[in-house]
Amino acid sequence: MMGMDTISLGSTLGFAMEATEKGILKEGIEWGDYKRAAEVAMDMALQRTELGRLLSKGVRFASTELGHGSEEFAMHVKGLETSAYDCHAAPGMALAFGTSPIGAHHKDAWLISWEVQHGRFDYTREKVEKLVEMQDIRGGLFEAIVTCRFPWVEVGLELDWYFRLFKAATGMDMNMEVLSTINNRIYTLIRSFWVREYGHWDRAYDTPPAKWFKRPLSRGPLKGAKLDYDGYQRMLSWYYELRGWDERGIPRKNTLRRLGLDFVIPQLGSIVNLN
């Protein structure tokens, strides 16, 4: 009714609770005070108070304004708040959040289920390859042909059916090999757009919140778990390599040419040095 995303709202309220607990945010929200949380949510929509105006812009803005170390527990990537998957012990899912073009969203690659079954604490190239494969399917196939992913995710409909139905609707042949090129083109073009908009690029934009690296889980069966920063950066480098991007995360000239994105080179080259 208020036009607010429920995931970003919940993450922002959680940020406000932690900032209140640490004494950074005055007159905020105490943990568990659901009545106050509802009041603040309404205030965020109507922006009647300074608190409502501050939080209405999300955790990246709020943490920048508040300072005092609140940036460390501002749970976002590229300004989008994380959805409901804690990644202290899930480096692959952390990389999925980190490399999603729109920020910390599970839409492009819900890797955590596969990761738990195949070694959740591992920092392997195999895991990065699986992430790219999943991005190609979820962020590529389903988005490119504008169809729902749930038949595949929830009831196990084989991917081949999507190609068969696509051909029935359009007369065009499609398979994963062709689609892989299309998906790489999509992800590389989106990355080129972001480099242009930012005017530069830094690996930090593809790195998840500091809290997962610096503050271990304090309770539960995975108590003490946290992400290894070097391990994550190693996986990020493999990801760039698989996408044909350089160590900064910027598409290489030969990648742009190979994908038929030559028109991007002059404008991108005027902003950053292309390798």
N, C-alpha and C positions, 0 to 999 in steps of 0.2 A: 504493500500500500504506500509505503514511504519511498519506494524506489531504491532501497539499499540492498546490496548483495549480502546474503546471510553469512557467507564465509568470511568476508572482509569485516563485517560488523562484529562477529564473534571474536575474531583475532584482535581487533582494535580494542574491544572491551577487556579482553585478557591482558593486553598490553597496559591498559589503564589500571587494572587491578595490580599488576606487578609494580608499576611505577608508584602507585599509592603505597603498597607494602614497603617499598624502599625509601619512602619519604620524598620522592622526587616530585610527585604530583600531589598538590594540596587539594583537599575537598574533592577527591576522586571517587573511587569505588573500592570498597573492601571486598576481599575474596568471599564469594558465596552470597553476597547481598544482591539477590536477584531483583528485588524491588527497586533498588538504586540503579541497577544495571538497566532496567526497563526505562527508568526516568532519563538516564544518560542517553540511551538509544533514541528516545524521542527528542531529546535536546540536540543530538547530532543531526537529526532530520530537520529540525526547525531552526537550529543555531541561535538560540535565545541567549546563551551565556558564552563566556570565553572558553569554557571547557568543551561545550558542544561544538564550537567553531574549530577548536584545536583538533579534536578527535575526528571530526567529519572529513578531514583531508587524509586520513589514514595514518598508519604507524610510521611510515618513512618521514612524513612531514612533522608529525607530532614529536618523534624522537629527535629530529634536528632542532626543533624549537626548544624542547625541554633540556637536551644535553645531559650532563651528569652521568654519562655511561649508559643512558637508556637506549642508545643505538645498538648496544650489544644484545638486547632482548627484544628489539623491534623485528618481529618475525615476518620478513618479506624478502622478495627478490625482484629487482627492477621496479620496486614500488608497489607490487601486488602482494597482498598478505597470503601466507601459507594456508593451504587447506589442512584437513585434520590428520595429517600423518607426521608424527614425530620421527626425526631422522638421526637421532643420536647413534642408533645402531643400524642404520640403513643407508650406506654411502651411495648405492645405486639410485635410490629414490631421491636422495639429496641432489644427485647430479641431474635427475629428471626435473626437479624443481629449478635447479640452477640454470639449465639450458633451455627451458621452455621459453619460446619467444615472447610470451605475454607476461612472464613473471612466474611466481611460485604457484603454479597450477598443475593439478594431476591430469588434466585433460589429454595432454599430448602423450604421456607415458606413465601409466599406472603400474610402475615396476615393482612395487613393494611386495606384492603377492609372490611373483616369480623369485624375487630376491630372498625372501624368507625360506623358500624351498631349496635354493641353490647356494646358500652360504651368505648370510646377511652381513657378516663382518668382513667379507673379502673385498679387496680393491683390485679387481682383475680387468684385463682387456675384454674378456668374454662378457663381462657384465656391461661394459660400455657398448659392445657390439649389439647386445640384446636391447639396450636402451635405444640405439639408433633404429634398429628393426621395429621396435614398438612405436617410435615417433613416426616412422614411415607409414605404419598402418593407421594409428589413431590420429595423428596430427596431419597425415598426408592423405591416405586413401579416403577415410571417412569425411574429411573436410573437403577434399577436392571434388568428390562426386556427390557431396551434400547428402549424406545418409546417416542413419543412426548406428552407433557402435554397439548398442545393447544386444542385438541378436547374436553378435559374435562374442561379446563379453559374458552375457548372462545365460544364454542357452546353447552356446557352442556351435553356432552356425558357421560352417566352413567358409573361409575367405573367398574361395572360388565362386561361391554363390553371388557375391557382390559383383564380380567381374561378369558373370553370366547375365545377371539382371541389368547391369550397366549396358551390356551389348544389346539386350532386348529393348532397352529404352532409347538407345542412341545409335545402334548399328556399329559402334566402335569397338575394336578388339582392345583388351587391356589385360596385363598380367603383372606380376610383382616386379619383373625385371624392368619393364617400361615404367612402372609406377615409381620404382626406386629413383630413376633419373628425374621424374617429375617432382618427387618429394624433395630431393636434394636441391632442385631449382627453387622450390618454395622456401625452404629453410635458409638457403643462401641469399635469396632476394630479401627476405625479412631481415636477416642480419645486416645486409647492406643498407637497408632503410634505417635501422637503428644506429649504425655507425654514422650515417649522414645526419640524423637528427641530433645525436649527442655531439657530433663534431670530432669524435675520437672514440676509442674503445679500450677497455681495460678488463682484465680477467676478473676483477672484483665484481663486475656486473653479472658474471656467471657463477658466482660463489654464494652459497646459502648463508643464513644468519650466523653471526659469530657465536651465538649461544650454543649451537650444536658442537662447536669445536672446543669451546673454553669451559663450559660448565657441565660436568658429567651428570647423568641421571642420579638423583638422590635417593630413589626408592624403587621398589619393584624387582622383578626377576632379572632385569638388565641393569641393576644399580651399578654405577661406576662407568657405564658406557658413554663414549663420546666419539665424534668423528676425528680421524687423523687428517690434519691439514695437508701434509705432504702427500698422503695417499690420495686424497681428493684431487689435488692439483695434478697428480700423475694421471688420474682418470680423465680429468678435463683436457689434458694434452692429447690423450688418445682420441677423445671425442673430436677435438679440432682436426686431428689428422684424418679421421674417418670422413669428416665433412669436407675436407679439402681447404681448411682455413689455417692461417698461420698461428704462431704461439700466442698472439694477442687475442685471437678469436675473430680475426678479420679475413674474409674470403681472399684467396690468392687469385692472381690474374689468370693463371692457367685453369683454375676451377671455374671462374666466371666465363671464360671462353668455351670450355668444355660443355657447360650447361646452357650455352646460347644466351648468356647474359652480358655480351660484349658492351652493350649500351650503358651498363653500369660503370664500366671502368673509368671513363673520363671524369665523371662527377665525383666518384669515390676517390679517385687518384688526386683530385684537387684538394681533398680534405685530409687524407692520411697517405703515408707511403705504402704502396701496395707491393707485396713480395711476389 
